[in-house]
Amino acid sequence: MNNQPVCPESEAIQLIDMPGVPVHCNVLWPTRAAALAAPRGDIHLTYLPACGHTYNPAFDPSLMEYTQEYENSLHFSPRFQEYASALAEGLVEKYDLRGKDIVEIGAGKGDFLIMLCALSGNRGWGYDPSYVPEPGYTAPNVTFVQDFYTEKYLDQPADLIVCRHVLEHIPDPDAFIAQVRRAVGEQQSVVFFEVPNALWTLQRGGIWDVIYEHCSYYSPSSLAHLFERHGFRVLAVNEVFGGQFLTIEAVPEVGARGQGPGVREERSALEPGTWNLEPSDEGVTALTETARAFAAAYAAKRDEWCGRLRNLAAAGKRGVVWGAGSKGVTFLNATGAGEEIVAVVDINPRKQGKYVAGTGQRIVAPAELADIRPDFVIIMNANYREEIGGMLAEVGVAAEILVA
C-alpha cells in the first residue's frame, strides 16, 4: 500500500520531485561505507487543495523499518527541553492530569511520557518498537512496550492519549486515526497530537523539512479534517515552537465511533489564538498559491546553497553542519555536499561517532570542534542559534554561523 491521501476526493497538484533520497534520516550508520550505501527512495511531493494536505504518493512503506537504531530525540537540547517542559506542564494543568492514566503512541525514548508522569503522579504506558531502556534506570509509574500501538492494546484505559511526531510517518492516516477512535471507545479521553506544520514549511520555504520518512505534511485544516471525519470533536489547533509544529486537541464526539464527520457548531469555545478551521474559498486559494510558490522556492534555495558550498570550497574554506537530524541530513543530500563539510555536529551522544546516511560525514560532539577549527558552521534551525553560539564560544571556536 502506498501513501493514502487525507482528502482523496481532491485534485492533485504536483510540487517537487526528489529522486533517490535516503529513506531514513534518523537511522545513523556505524561506518562511512554503510552510510553511503543507505537505502533510498523517491519523493513526488503532491498538494491537495480540497483540504490543504501535502503528501508523497511514491512513499513505499516496505522500505521503512523503525528499530532500536532509530534515533530522533531532541531532548538533549536545552531549548527543546524548555519547550517540552512547558508543553507537559500546560497539558497537566489544562486537563487536570493528576493520578491519571496516560498513553503515548510512538513514545521514542520516553522523555515526554516520563515528564508527564513525574509532574503529578500519573501512570504512563508508552508504545514504540524503537524504545531502548536506559541501563540501570527505571521510571516510576511508567511502562514501555517495545511494539507498535495496535488493536491488541485497545483495552488500555487512558485519560490522555499523546502522539507526537508520529502521524506524519503513517502511510494510512485514516486507518490509524480510526483505530485511535476505537481505542477511546466510550471514554472521554483527551487526544493530543503534534506534527510538523506544513504551513511553516510552505510559507517559509522550509525545503530541508521534506524527508522520505514524512509521507504526510499537515496544515491546520487537513489535520482537523482527518480527526473530524473519524468521530472526534476538535477543541483546538495551535502553531507552536515558533510556528514549526502544529498541535491538535480533540475529544470523542458523543455517539460517534469513527463514523462520519464530527460537529463544528461548538467552535466558539476555541481558545484565543487557535485556528478558525472553517473552510473558505479565499483561504483555499491562498494556501494553494503558497504551495505552488514553494515548488519554485525549493529549486531556487537548493541551487543557491549548492553555489555557496562550491564557492566556500573554492576559497579553501572548511566547515561543519550543526545537527544530524532530518534537516541536516536532507541539506547534505540535497546539495551533494562534499569535502568542504568535514563533519556534522550533534549534542546527542547516541549519534556521536556514527555517520550520516547518503553523504557519509562523521558525527562529532561539540567539544571536537576545538580540534577541527571550522571556518563556518551551517545551522539548520534558527531557533537554536543562540544556544549553538554559546556552545561554540565555550569550545573557543569563532566560526561564521550560516543559517540554512
C-alpha positions as CSV (number, residue, x, y, z in Angstrom):
1,M,0.0,0.0,0.0
2,N,1.4,3.4,-1.0
3,N,0.6,6.6,1.0
4,Q,-3.1,7.4,1.2
5,P,-4.3,11.0,0.8
6,V,-6.3,12.6,3.6
7,C,-8.9,14.0,1.1
8,P,-9.0,11.5,-1.8
9,E,-11.8,13.5,-3.5
10,S,-9.4,16.4,-4.2
11,E,-7.5,17.2,-7.4
12,A,-3.7,16.7,-7.0
13,I,-1.1,19.3,-7.7
14,Q,2.4,18.0,-8.0
15,L,5.0,20.3,-6.4
16,I,8.5,18.9,-6.4
17,D,10.4,15.7,-7.3
18,M,13.3,14.5,-5.1
19,P,14.7,11.2,-6.5
20,G,16.9,8.8,-4.6
21,V,16.9,10.3,-1.1
22,P,17.8,8.3,2.0
23,V,14.7,6.7,3.3
24,H,15.8,7.2,7.0
25,C,17.3,10.5,8.1
26,N,17.2,9.3,11.7
27,V,19.0,6.0,11.2
28,L,22.7,6.6,11.5
29,W,25.4,4.2,10.4
30,P,28.4,2.7,12.1
31,T,30.8,3.2,9.1
32,R,31.1,5.6,6.2
33,A,30.7,2.8,3.7
34,A,27.4,1.7,5.2
35,A,26.2,5.3,5.3
36,L,27.0,5.8,1.6
37,A,25.1,2.6,0.8
38,A,22.0,3.6,2.8
39,P,18.6,2.6,1.2
40,R,17.0,5.3,-0.9
41,G,13.5,6.2,-2.2
42,D,11.8,8.8,-4.3
43,I,9.6,11.8,-3.2
44,H,6.9,13.2,-5.5
45,L,5.6,15.9,-3.2
46,T,1.9,16.5,-4.0
47,Y,-0.6,19.0,-2.8
48,L,-4.4,18.5,-2.3
49,P,-6.3,21.9,-2.3
50,A,-9.6,20.4,-1.1
51,C,-8.2,20.1,2.5
52,G,-4.8,21.7,2.3
53,H,-2.9,18.5,2.7
54,T,0.6,17.7,1.2
55,Y,1.8,14.1,0.8
56,N,4.2,11.8,-1.1
57,P,2.2,9.2,-3.3
58,A,5.5,7.5,-4.1
59,F,6.1,6.5,-0.4
60,D,6.8,2.8,-0.1
61,P,6.2,1.6,3.5
62,S,8.1,-1.6,2.8
63,L,11.3,0.4,2.8
64,M,10.7,1.7,6.4
65,E,12.0,-0.2,9.4
66,Y,11.7,1.6,12.8
67,T,14.0,-0.4,15.1
68,Q,16.2,0.5,18.1
69,E,18.7,2.0,15.7
70,Y,16.2,4.8,15.0
71,E,17.2,7.9,16.9
72,N,15.3,11.2,16.7
73,S,15.3,12.6,20.3
74,L,15.6,16.3,20.6
75,H,15.6,16.4,24.4
76,F,19.3,16.9,24.7
77,S,18.8,20.5,23.5
78,P,18.1,22.9,26.4
79,R,15.9,25.0,24.0
80,F,13.8,22.0,23.1
81,Q,13.7,20.7,26.7
82,E,12.3,24.1,27.8
83,Y,9.6,23.8,25.1
84,A,8.7,20.2,26.0
85,S,8.6,21.0,29.8
86,A,6.2,23.9,29.2
87,L,4.0,21.8,26.9
88,A,3.8,19.0,29.5
89,E,3.0,21.4,32.3
90,G,0.3,23.1,30.2
91,L,-1.4,19.7,29.5
92,V,-1.3,18.7,33.1
93,E,-2.9,22.0,34.2
94,K,-5.4,22.3,31.4
95,Y,-6.8,18.8,31.7
96,D,-6.2,18.2,35.5
97,L,-3.9,15.3,34.9
98,R,-3.2,14.2,38.4
99,G,-3.2,10.5,39.2
100,K,-4.5,9.8,35.7
101,D,-3.7,7.2,33.0
102,I,-1.7,8.4,30.0
103,V,-0.9,6.5,26.8
104,E,1.8,7.7,24.4
105,I,1.8,6.3,20.9
106,G,5.3,6.4,19.5
107,A,7.0,7.3,22.8
108,G,10.5,7.3,21.4
109,K,13.0,7.1,24.2
110,G,10.2,8.0,26.7
111,D,11.4,11.5,27.6
112,F,8.0,13.3,27.3
113,L,5.9,10.5,28.9
114,I,8.3,10.3,31.9
115,M,7.9,14.1,32.2
116,L,4.1,13.9,32.2
117,C,4.0,11.2,34.8
118,A,6.6,12.8,37.1
119,L,4.7,16.0,37.3
120,S,1.6,14.9,39.1
121,G,1.7,11.2,39.9
122,N,0.3,10.0,36.6
123,R,0.6,6.4,35.3
124,G,2.0,6.0,31.8
125,W,2.2,3.4,29.0
126,G,4.5,4.1,26.1
127,Y,4.4,2.2,22.8
128,D,7.4,2.2,20.5
129,P,9.4,-0.5,18.8
130,S,12.5,1.7,18.9
131,Y,12.4,2.2,22.7
132,V,15.7,1.4,24.3
133,P,15.8,1.0,28.2
134,E,18.5,3.1,29.9
135,P,20.8,0.7,31.8
136,G,20.0,0.8,35.5
137,Y,17.2,3.4,35.1
138,T,13.6,2.8,35.9
139,A,10.8,5.5,35.6
140,P,8.2,5.3,38.4
141,N,4.7,4.5,37.2
142,V,5.8,4.2,33.5
143,T,5.6,1.1,31.4
144,F,7.2,0.9,28.0
145,V,6.1,-1.7,25.4
146,Q,8.6,-2.3,22.5
147,D,5.9,-2.6,19.9
148,F,3.6,-0.6,17.7
149,Y,0.3,0.5,19.2
150,T,-2.2,-1.9,17.5
151,E,-5.6,-3.4,18.1
152,K,-4.3,-5.8,20.8
153,Y,-3.7,-2.8,23.1
154,L,-7.1,-1.1,22.7
155,D,-8.3,-2.1,26.2
156,Q,-5.7,0.1,27.9
157,P,-7.5,2.9,29.8
158,A,-6.4,6.4,29.0
159,D,-7.4,9.9,30.3
160,L,-5.0,11.3,27.8
161,I,-3.6,9.8,24.6
162,V,-0.5,11.6,23.3
163,C,1.1,11.1,19.9
164,R,3.9,13.5,19.0
165,H,5.7,13.5,15.6
166,V,4.3,10.1,14.6
167,L,1.3,10.8,12.4
168,E,3.4,12.3,9.6
169,H,5.1,8.9,9.3
170,I,1.8,6.9,8.9
171,P,1.0,5.9,5.3
172,D,-2.7,5.3,6.0
173,P,-3.8,8.1,8.4
174,D,-7.5,7.2,8.0
175,A,-6.9,3.7,9.4
176,F,-4.6,4.9,12.2
177,I,-7.0,7.6,13.5
178,A,-9.9,5.2,13.2
179,Q,-8.0,2.8,15.4
180,V,-7.3,5.5,17.9
181,R,-11.0,6.4,18.0
182,R,-11.9,2.7,18.6
183,A,-9.3,2.7,21.4
184,V,-11.0,5.7,23.1
185,G,-14.4,4.0,22.8
186,E,-16.9,5.5,25.3
187,Q,-14.1,7.0,27.4
188,Q,-13.9,10.8,27.4
189,S,-10.2,10.7,26.7
190,V,-8.4,13.8,25.5
191,V,-6.4,13.1,22.4
192,F,-3.3,15.3,21.8
193,F,-1.2,15.0,18.6
194,E,1.7,17.1,17.5
195,V,3.1,17.2,13.9
196,P,5.4,19.4,11.8
197,N,3.5,22.4,10.4
198,A,3.1,22.2,6.7
199,L,2.1,25.9,6.6
200,W,5.5,26.9,8.1
201,T,7.3,24.6,5.6
202,L,5.4,26.1,2.6
203,Q,5.4,29.7,3.7
204,R,9.0,29.9,4.9
205,G,10.4,27.8,2.1
206,G,11.5,25.1,4.6
207,I,12.8,22.8,2.0
208,W,15.0,20.8,4.3
209,D,11.9,19.7,6.1
210,V,10.9,17.5,3.2
211,I,12.1,13.9,4.0
212,Y,11.1,10.5,2.9
213,E,10.1,9.4,6.4
214,H,7.4,12.1,6.4
215,C,4.8,10.7,4.0
216,S,2.3,13.4,5.0
217,Y,2.5,17.1,5.8
218,Y,-0.4,18.5,7.7
219,S,-1.9,22.0,7.6
220,P,-4.3,23.1,10.3
221,S,-7.3,22.4,8.0
222,S,-6.1,18.9,6.9
223,L,-5.3,17.9,10.5
224,A,-8.8,18.9,11.7
225,H,-10.4,17.3,8.7
226,L,-8.8,14.0,9.5
227,F,-9.9,13.9,13.1
228,E,-13.4,15.1,12.5
229,R,-14.1,12.5,9.8
230,H,-13.4,9.8,12.4
231,G,-15.7,11.0,15.2
232,F,-13.6,13.5,17.1
233,R,-14.6,17.0,18.1
234,V,-11.7,19.3,17.6
235,L,-11.1,21.6,20.6
236,A,-8.0,23.5,19.3
237,V,-5.3,23.5,16.7
238,N,-2.3,25.6,17.5
239,E,1.0,26.6,16.0
240,V,3.8,26.1,18.5
241,F,7.6,26.1,18.7
242,G,8.0,29.3,16.6
243,G,5.3,28.1,14.2
244,Q,7.2,25.0,13.2
245,F,4.9,22.5,14.8
246,L,1.1,22.0,14.9
247,T,-0.8,20.6,17.9
248,I,-4.4,19.4,17.9
249,E,-6.6,18.7,21.0
250,A,-9.7,16.6,20.5
251,V,-12.3,14.6,22.4
252,P,-14.6,11.9,21.1
253,E,-17.9,13.2,19.6
254,V,-20.8,11.8,21.6
255,G,-22.4,9.0,19.8
256,A,-19.7,8.8,17.1
257,R,-17.4,5.8,16.9
258,G,-15.3,6.7,13.9
259,Q,-18.2,7.0,11.5
260,G,-18.8,10.2,9.6
261,P,-17.7,13.8,10.3
262,G,-17.7,15.5,13.7
263,V,-19.7,18.5,14.6
264,R,-18.4,22.1,14.1
265,E,-21.1,24.0,16.0
266,E,-19.0,24.4,19.2
267,R,-16.1,26.2,17.6
268,S,-16.9,29.3,19.6
269,A,-15.3,27.5,22.6
270,L,-11.9,27.6,20.9
271,E,-9.2,29.4,22.9
272,P,-7.8,32.7,21.8
273,G,-5.0,32.2,19.2
274,T,-6.3,28.9,17.8
275,W,-7.2,28.4,14.2
276,N,-10.6,29.1,12.7
277,L,-10.8,25.9,10.7
278,E,-14.0,26.7,8.7
279,P,-13.1,26.4,5.0
280,S,-13.3,29.5,2.8
281,D,-12.7,30.0,-0.9
282,E,-10.1,32.7,-0.1
283,G,-8.3,30.5,2.4
284,V,-8.1,27.6,0.0
285,T,-6.9,29.8,-2.8
286,A,-4.2,31.5,-0.7
287,L,-2.9,28.1,0.6
288,T,-2.8,26.7,-3.0
289,E,-0.8,29.7,-4.2
290,T,1.6,29.2,-1.3
291,A,2.0,25.6,-2.2
292,R,2.8,26.5,-5.8
293,A,5.3,29.2,-4.7
294,F,7.0,26.6,-2.6
295,A,7.8,24.5,-5.6
296,A,9.7,27.4,-7.2
297,A,11.4,28.3,-3.9
298,Y,12.7,24.8,-3.5
299,A,14.7,24.8,-6.7
300,A,16.0,28.4,-6.0
301,K,17.1,27.7,-2.5
302,R,18.7,24.3,-3.3
303,D,20.6,25.9,-6.2
304,E,21.7,28.9,-4.0
305,W,23.2,26.6,-1.4
306,C,24.9,24.4,-4.0
307,G,26.6,27.5,-5.3
308,R,27.5,28.7,-1.8
309,L,29.2,25.4,-1.0
310,R,31.1,25.4,-4.3
311,N,32.3,29.0,-3.6
312,L,33.4,28.1,0.0
313,A,35.2,25.0,-1.3
314,A,37.0,27.1,-4.0
315,A,38.1,29.6,-1.3
316,G,39.7,26.7,0.7
317,K,37.1,27.0,3.5
318,R,36.1,24.0,5.6
319,G,33.0,23.8,7.7
320,V,30.5,21.7,9.6
321,V,26.8,21.3,9.7
322,W,25.2,21.5,13.1
323,G,22.5,18.9,13.6
324,A,22.4,15.3,12.5
325,G,18.6,15.2,12.4
326,S,16.2,15.3,9.5
327,K,17.1,18.9,8.4
328,G,20.8,18.4,8.4
329,V,20.7,15.0,6.6
330,T,18.3,16.5,3.9
331,F,20.5,19.5,3.4
332,L,23.6,17.4,2.9
333,N,22.0,15.1,0.4
334,A,20.0,17.8,-1.5
335,T,23.2,19.9,-2.0
336,G,25.5,17.0,-2.7
337,A,27.9,18.4,0.0
338,G,31.4,17.2,-0.4
339,E,34.8,17.6,1.3
340,E,34.0,21.2,2.3
341,I,31.8,19.8,5.0
342,V,34.2,17.9,7.2
343,A,31.8,16.7,9.9
344,V,28.4,17.1,11.4
345,V,27.9,18.2,15.0
346,D,25.3,16.9,17.3
347,I,24.8,17.2,21.1
348,N,23.0,13.8,21.3
349,P,25.7,11.3,22.5
350,R,23.8,8.4,20.9
351,K,24.6,9.9,17.5
352,Q,28.2,10.8,18.0
353,G,30.7,8.6,16.3
354,K,28.2,7.4,13.6
355,Y,27.9,8.5,10.0
356,V,25.2,10.4,8.0
357,A,23.0,8.5,5.6
358,G,23.8,9.2,1.9
359,T,26.8,11.5,2.3
360,G,28.8,9.8,4.9
361,Q,30.1,12.7,7.2
362,R,31.1,11.6,10.7
363,I,29.0,12.9,13.6
364,V,31.1,14.6,16.3
365,A,30.5,16.2,19.7
366,P,30.7,20.0,20.0
367,A,34.0,19.6,22.0
368,E,35.7,18.1,18.9
369,L,35.3,21.5,17.1
370,A,38.3,22.8,19.1
371,D,40.5,20.4,17.1
372,I,38.6,20.7,13.8
373,R,38.7,24.5,13.8
374,P,36.0,25.0,11.1
375,D,35.8,28.3,9.2
376,F,32.0,28.2,9.1
377,V,29.1,26.4,10.9
378,I,25.8,25.8,9.0
379,I,22.9,25.6,11.4
380,M,19.6,24.1,10.3
381,N,17.2,25.8,12.6
382,A,17.3,29.4,13.6
383,N,15.5,28.6,16.9
384,Y,18.8,27.2,18.1
385,R,21.1,30.0,17.0
386,E,21.7,31.4,20.5
387,E,22.2,28.0,22.0
388,I,24.7,27.0,19.3
389,G,26.6,30.3,19.5
390,G,27.0,29.7,23.2
391,M,28.4,26.2,22.7
392,L,30.9,27.5,20.1
393,A,32.1,30.1,22.4
394,E,32.6,27.5,25.2
395,V,35.0,25.5,23.0
396,G,36.8,28.6,21.7
397,V,35.6,28.4,18.1
398,A,34.9,31.8,16.3
399,A,33.5,30.3,13.1
400,E,31.0,32.2,10.9
401,I,27.4,31.0,11.6
402,L,25.3,30.4,8.4
403,V,21.6,29.7,8.7
404,A,20.4,27.2,6.0
